[in-house]
Amino acid sequence: MSDPFGAEAELINIESHFYQGQYQEVIDFDTTSFSADNALPARVLQLRARIALGQAEDVLAEVAGEKKPELEAVGALAQLKAGDAESAVETIEQLAATDAGEIGIVQVVGGTVLAAAGKADEALALLQRHQGNLEAVALIVHIYLAQNRTELAVKEVASARRLAQDSLLFNLAESWVGLRLGGDKYQQAFYVFEELAQAPATSSVRSLVSQAVAEIHLGRTEEAQAALDQALKKEPGFADAIANQLVWSVITGQDSAEYKAALEQADPNHPFLTDLAEKSDLFDKAATKYKAKVSA
């Protein structure tokens, strides 16, 4: 059991804000009283929060020239978000090839960069070097689910249960898996997301979208729309909320053109649009095989 007054306890609140998607709260968090050991992890969380809020260029300028591996990894994440994926991946691969690859922050931030750059297997190889890091576990689960390797995601969650069954990250990862497994797992996931989304202390645009996704799976379309409306009230133009509005519109038989156009404006490279384009292309190719042959 961890010491409630120990070094790790200092980071609990700022970490919780970060994992809940409350990025402005992370940035505004007063870390002046933190111990020397936790000053760097706290700074990394605040830099990552700034990147998530679109301040990648500013973060990149701030960490330029830093020699700490943790800050080099954050710099790579900022490069990725600023559009320079090649340099970002190169930095992370260089760090991973040294002793820096054994540092938890480097594993997590580096894994995030590699996965986002389409190098999922490299990301998994780096993340799997972790020593009981629950954020690494959550990212591994996320990658497995993105790869439709649900059985591996289930196993990862099961093995992580002994680390911290009551932790926020564990509950989130288990809920992601639950949404993939379906059945009574939908309701269990809903309870987790609703509790986060509706409590003022933990609510964020991301928890509201997660609640909406669970509501959609449970067939509660009106409740899903209400959660999505709340999310977009908090952050107009939030791409994941718009993507799920698009899904909602299709399910409920509404015109989806408006939501698709809004998503294209908010994030032209959103995974939903990329997947839709790929499937449309595959359909068109398949359809050509069945076109009637016209004789001359």
PyMOL commands that set and color helices and strands:
alter all, ss='L'
color gray80, all
select helices_A, chain A and resi 7-19+23-28+36-52+56-63+69-81+85-96+99-102+104-116+120-127+134-146+150-164+168-181+184-198+205-217+221-234+239-251+257-266+271-288
alter helices_A, ss='H'
color red, helices_A
deselect
rebuild
show_as cartoon
